[in-house]
Amino acid sequence: MKNIFYLFISVFLIFVGCDKSLKGKDTTAQKDIGNNDSLMLFVKNIDFKSNSNTKIYAYSKLAFDYIYNSNKNDSLTRGVLLKIARTSQKIGKENLFLKANKLLLIQSIEKKDSINIGNSYFLSADNHFEKGTVDSAFFYFLKAEKYFLKKNDNEVLGTIYLKKSLIQLEINDLYGAEFSATESLKYLKLSKDVLGQYDAFTNLGIISNETENYDKAIHYHSKALEIAESYKDQNFYLKEISLNNLGNTYQNSKKYKDAINKFQNALSNNKLSIFKPSLYATLIDNIAYCKFKLNDTRDLPKLFFESLRIRDSLHQDSKVIFSKIHLSEYFHFKGDSLNSNKYAKEALFFSRETKSPLDILASLKQVSIVDTKNSSKHSNEYFKLSDSLQSAERNSKDRFARIQFETDEIIQQNTQLSEQNRDILNYFAIAIVFGGFLFFARFQRLKARELALKQTQQQANEEIYRLIISHQNQLEEGRDLEKKRISKELHDGVLGRLFGLRLNLDGLNNFDDEETKQQRLEYLNELKVIEQDLREISHELSRENLVLINNFVAIINNLLEQQSKINKAKINTLISDKIDWEKVSNTIKINLYRILQESLQNINKHAEASKINVIFNKDPKGNLIFSVEDDGKGYNTNGKKTKGIGMNNIVDRVHQCQGKIDIKSQIGKGTKIIITFPLENETINM
């Protein structure tokens, strides 16, 4: 079971105050203003020890208004703005935080105050991190990192790299996450941040576990455990969390007895069930699952049900789903198909309600195992969702790579622009002394350098694009290998067992009862049909990409022919002979096929159409135009829910191929999807 975020510790003191309007009320702050209209008076009262959150907010707002209206910009005002930003963020006043931090950045840039520029970027990054907007958080962490490296601030750098690691772990960039966590550990040791070191070791253990380097994972989690055992404040339950993480590592490496030992050691803390019920339920479920893997059914399924009860009471949706999956696995092992199907289907239903792709994927996998009648259907949905998640994961990694590249590029450009500005000023002074001719010559040289810089940047962009395409092709090759492996398993495993079953049924024909013989023959014919169906599935998996690439028009016609058999709607097809399919990339062919397949499925499910038009054409500018149109029910494109998983998949595939999509639909007037792909160029010709 893959779960990127284990029980991870983040130690934050959150003070939330009541936001009450000051208008029309004779507050203490307003009284003080009458006595002494001084910025330092406001600052003095921004104090958590002597004032409530309401007063602190009032004085913070007054201090900000004073600075804003005074138009002062010195080290004092910037220091006060930093305090206002930190305080308002701490008490949850988002609006004041944004205003104060924005003004701090503007004033710091104006005065070239690099320390407070870094502070402002760090506050923005931390704010986005807490809200879960990880792409913006990553962007600002990168910008802040450059300033704090110059300042050699070990404490802040340790926090930046640690949170960068968490973001990279979330998008499954494991190698990037490992590098950032290692860097964070280096700075956290220098700043003697014990809790930060605990988080860094734990994060490194999780990363090593995900990459199946279990020895390293045990090493890092053991380091975290050492810190937890020596930490004075035991109310965070760091020791129990580290023991659970160690147990997870042993469980993943199939050392179930060692895993149970770690889980039970954590449960020796009697306070867990009261003060940390979530962790308590996790430990119970982990012990139950390890015992199940060891065929030790004592206390089972009692432990599974106890964990499910606690998780359900805590409304932990994702963990409830995995409890039900574990129960389904247990009952399947016991031969109780009724309960096995029940809990697997409940997990699938609940995961669809919560709309968590990873939970849906895990539920589909279990349902495909226990629901033998619909196994093929669930397996197809599983592979389709898995493809979609892999595509989303690739896009996330590419997006964060672009953020890092563009951030470095912007910083480099700013440095170069600063240098150029200094040169211009120097040469301008020289030009005044030596005349306009020298100034003009220098100006021409600067233009030449600027052109050379642009050319270098263009070459760098082209190289990055080539590397991205190469990486995508490698991922596609890996996917093909996985399909071939599944094909081999279907062919060599399932077919062998079916053949053996058919031989056994042949032996039953020795009976003289004619009715029995007839029944056995029917079974044999049915088994032959199943055998042939599985063989066709096996062959289709192996040759899917080859057929799509080398015989594209034929496979499109075959897909449309299948559509005509399952839907009464009349299909009109136009495939222009102007299109040279040899020049169309394999990636576009595969995505075209999948988009058409998804579009037809949407029509079958929702449209109730009587006519379908499918057109492949080439416009005068050399672009490939593909459209699917139906005269069905249509839908409101301005509605809140206009895109399901299928339509999102279509949009993702279009963007993956640098294409453009236009969706037109009205209720009662059908739907038309128009997609434009580049043919011989990398981008669409306009």
Buried (B, 14 or more C-beta within 10 A) or exposed (E): EEBBEBBBBEEEEEEEBEEEEBEEEEBEBEEBBEEEEEBEBBBBBBEEEEBEBBBBBBBBBBBBEBBBEEEBBEEEBBBBBBBBBBBBBBBBBEEBBBBBBBBBBEBBEEBEBBBBBBBBBBBBBBBBBBEEEBBBBBBBBBBBBBBBEEEEBBBBBBBBBBBBBBBBBBBBBBEBBBBBBBBBBEBBBEBEBBBBBBBBBBBBBBBBBBEEBBEBBBBBBBBBBBBBEEBEEEEBBBBBBBBBBBBBBBBBBEBBEBBBBBBEBBBEBEEBBEEBBBBBBBBBBBBBBBBBBEEBEEEBBEBBEBBBBBBBEEEBBBBBBBBBBBBBBBBBBBEBEEBBBBBBBBBBEBBEEEEBBBBBBBBBBBBBBBBEEEEEEBBEBBBBBBBBBBBBBBBBBBEBBBBBEEBEBEBEEEEEEEEBEEBBEEBEEEBEEEEEEBBEEBEEEBEEEEEEBEEEEEEEEEEBEEEBEEBBEEEBEEBBEEBBEBBEEBBEEBBEEBEEBBEEBEEEEEEEEEEEBEEBEEEBEEBEEBBEEBBEBBEEBBBBBEBBBBBBEEBBEEBBEEBEEEBEBEBEEEBEEEBEBEEBBBBBBBBBBBBBBBBBEBBBEBBEBEEBBBBBBBEEEEBBBBBBBBBBBBBEEEEEEEEEBBBEBBBBBBEBBBBBBEBBBEEEEBBBBBBBBBBEEEEBEE
